Amino acid sequence: MTGHSRIGLLAALAVVVLLPLRASAETASRGTIPLLVQVSHDECASPLSYHSSQVEPSTATHGSTIVSAFQVGRVYDGGSCDIGWATSTDSGQTWQHGLLPLTIYGGQETTDAGPLTRASDPSVAYDAQDGVWLIDTLGLAGNADVPGMFVNRSTDGGLTWGPPIATHVATGGGDSPDKNWITCDNWPSSAGYGNCYEEYDNSAAGDQIKMQTSTDGGLTWSPPANLANNQTGGIGGVPVVQPPPPGAPPGSVCGRVVVPIQVNGMGWYTSTNCGATWSAPTQILPNMTAAHTVAGGLRTSLLPASAVDGGGAVYAVWQTRSFRTQNTTLTAAAAAGDTCVRLANITGLAAGQTLRIDPNGPPDVVTIETVGTAACSGGTGATFTPPLARAHASGAFVTKNNVANNSSADPNDIALAVMPAPTDANPAPNFGAPVRIPVEPDSGGQSNTNDHFIPGIGADSATTGATAHLGLFYYTYRVANCQAYVPENLCTARVGYVSSLDGGTTWSPPRNFGAMTIAEIPRSSQGPMVGDYAQADVIAAGPCHGRAIESFAVGLPPQPDDNALFEAMYAPRCGLTIGPSPLGRPQSRVTSSTELTGRAPVTRAQIHPYRTAH
């Protein structure tokens, strides 16, 4: 192929040895978690791995087919025994699962980059033009070295998978790929229809952002390309593709590739020429990326998830505490009895939120009624109720949501930024300002409240814009300052879900599924882990069409014969409805692991048998 690397072509042309289809995903199930089906379990045998563990899922749909990929047998200092896959061809009602022929433990003796002993960072995409599913991964060897990136292809609907094709073979000490992601242009009107795009960063070169393109269903890939400004410091890009403007003749304009990414806060960059060149990144403003370290040392980070609706609007989500703490000061003195104050900064403030004025005391806590540049005697500030009980000097500190100070203990919300679909008048839209997804009401919140992290979002391809249907999955602690091994305040991570029928303007009440303690999930060198990211989708066809779907890790208390853990992949059977729960009530089926199994949570003293690489 002209201009494209031939890396991996030898593997693609070799005799394809397909991994036999595994038994039903539920054969190793332990107990039943309400509304969920177990879609996979750990079948990988590595001396380095936590058995039995599965983490970091990526899920994509096409028609009534759903494919999920995830790490199987997590290794403490990086990667996993192999990458697992789980596929449903009936909208998520039943599943098949197995291991990719990728590492030596998955049955793959070698690759174009040599034998692999670990794998990590799976990402799933479907190429509609070529009718092929792709699972994109990092290959690891030795002491968690990264010799290359790979795709495994399936041409039979995700039920069997061919050998790994190297998309990039690392060239030496200055070349170490990380946090790869893949998407394909599935817009028939696009000149790039059938192109697939792979994003990653070179961690050995200051996390320099790289992009690669395939025009033949993942068989061959272009050499890595830098952004226009050779940007470094980026990680976790999640590309999606917007369609050409509606007035463009079919096949005349490339779909616009949009890549939300953690860089200088939260940013994004694009390609408008089918991946030939890439723009410098633009920051999503205002910068709402203040970090909160999740309790119990749980491994999370500021990595975005993204989705695109049926018209091409892009939805990016990430975790941040920025909405919980809004620091500002009084620009004028306030007297007892006042019902407004002048503020130095009103960014992020809205009616219904609370302000704590002079939090070091004695404070006043009030509820905002209006906010604006002329809200207080013609000046920038806010009106509120009740009236102030005491006077406050100019320059007094003001915090949002009644928190005592600007503390990193303030928990995470999920931020949403929306980029509208391209139009003929505006073929290259920008992201709007981030807003808080109101999983819980934003009123009187203390720092010791619900924490939210590792979001995954899906958009219904049959809807768009102001009527777009969105489903959001995430993990949550009910108490942000919980403790890993203190029974009276035990950190229990649950899977949460909310949805929107109006493009993210309003959201349904939350639903929760499963529960696990820190002791019931594998350790990594960066903390206990369920995954650095998540990817959700909405089922497009079949008996469960229009429902949101994601696979996610749930750990249960292990038994002595488990040889460490019992953490598997689960998904809501037939997906979850988008919109209000029946009868207008939240459908919350929160179940503790103790209730599921009849056994007490694992204690700190029981951790030592867990096998790690060190």
Secondary structure, DSSP 8 states (H G I E B T S, - for coil): -TTSB-TTHHHHHS---------BTTTT--S--TTEEEEE------TTB-BT-EEEEEEEEETTEEEEEEEEEEBTTS-EEEEEEEEESSTTSS-EEEE-S-SGGGT----TT---SEEEEEEEEEETTTTEEEEEEEEEETTTEEEEEEEEEESSSSSS----EEEEE--STT--EEEEEEEE---TTSTTTT-EEEEEEEGGGTSEEEEEEESSTTSSB---EE-TT---S-B----EEE---TTS-TTSS--EEEEEEESSSEEEEEESSTTS-----EE-SS--------GGG----S--EEEE-TT--EEEEEEESTTT---EEBSS-B-TT-SEEEBS--TT--TT-EEEESTTSS-EEEEEEEEEEEEETTEEEEEEES--SS-B-TT-EEEETT-SSS-TTS--EEEEEEE----SS-SS------EE--SS--SS--SSS-EEEEEEEEE-TT--GGG--EEEEEEEESSTT-BTT-GGGB-EEEEEEEEESSTTSS----EEEEEEEGGGS---TTSS-S-S----EE--SSTTTT-EE--EEEEE---GGGTB-EEEEEEETT-B-SSS-GGG----B---HHHHHSS----GGG-TTS----
